[in-house]
Amino acid sequence: MICCFDIGGSKAVVADMGSDNRPVIRDRQATPARDYDAFRETVKVMAGEGDAPVGISIAAVIDPVTGLARSANIPCITGRNVAEDLRETLLRPVYVINDANAFALAEALTGAGVGHRQVLAAIIGTGIGGAVVIDGRVMTGATGNAGEWGHGPASAMRTGTFLPAIECGCGQVGCVDTLGAARGIERLHRHLHGIESDSVTILAQWHAGEEWATRTVDVFLDIVGGALANIVNMVDPSIIPVSGGLAQDETLVEALDGEVRQRCLIERSERLLVPVQGGAEKALVGAAIFAREAHNAGNA
């Protein structure tokens, strides 16, 4: 049995998972995002008694060398070795993995990516995230940032659209993340037409064939499709499971799939992007799988 967490900027979820890879959720609590002592105490209370290994999916980049975390959504953990500190707090093995990596690992081993050697997982919602799994192992890279395709420069080459330079939460300017997520659709609509609207309304208008919304979504597809095609050409995945709020719009994902395949170096006849459900549950599954494998390797 593995005790697994999915910890985001607003809430933390804990579950128990056995060999059937089905997490049973036990508790949900608000994340103490700005108080590290409260953060550790919350995890301790939620974990409860026992000595089972703990796997934590968290909204942070974990340096694979130092173990130090960087997180915009949970600032109290930045510069901290969360796994090491929680081992001292819980007095049991703790293994921490980035939330996008956890999602990708779960999809590759138990979800849409089963049977695929190269899996690129994409998260398109409030923001953009991603991860790469090759032969069942997450690619972390030298600094833990592998797969973060949302933080390259945004461009709209097919439509030839001039894009606004918006400061990204990562500290850079003009990232794909600023124009390619749900807030990005809203910024594009304002930039192109001077109209303030939310992404739900814009997409509903696009489905109805409204001219301005159609233009906005076309530029969105240009930006996001181009960015994804770049990483597809580098990693060469055979499937891209897509999660997040925008992934629930299957017509949008289908349109994005066509955009990506059209811009791949090698022609792709079969669909690449596959919308998947249950992102939060998949993060729990991924955290548990990661903890189980790491724990078993350490005891081998």
Summary of the structure (lengths in Angstrom):
residues: 300
radius of gyration: 19.5
end to end distance: 17.6
largest distance: 61.1
contacts: 1026
relative contact order: 0.15
helix: 42%
strand: 21%
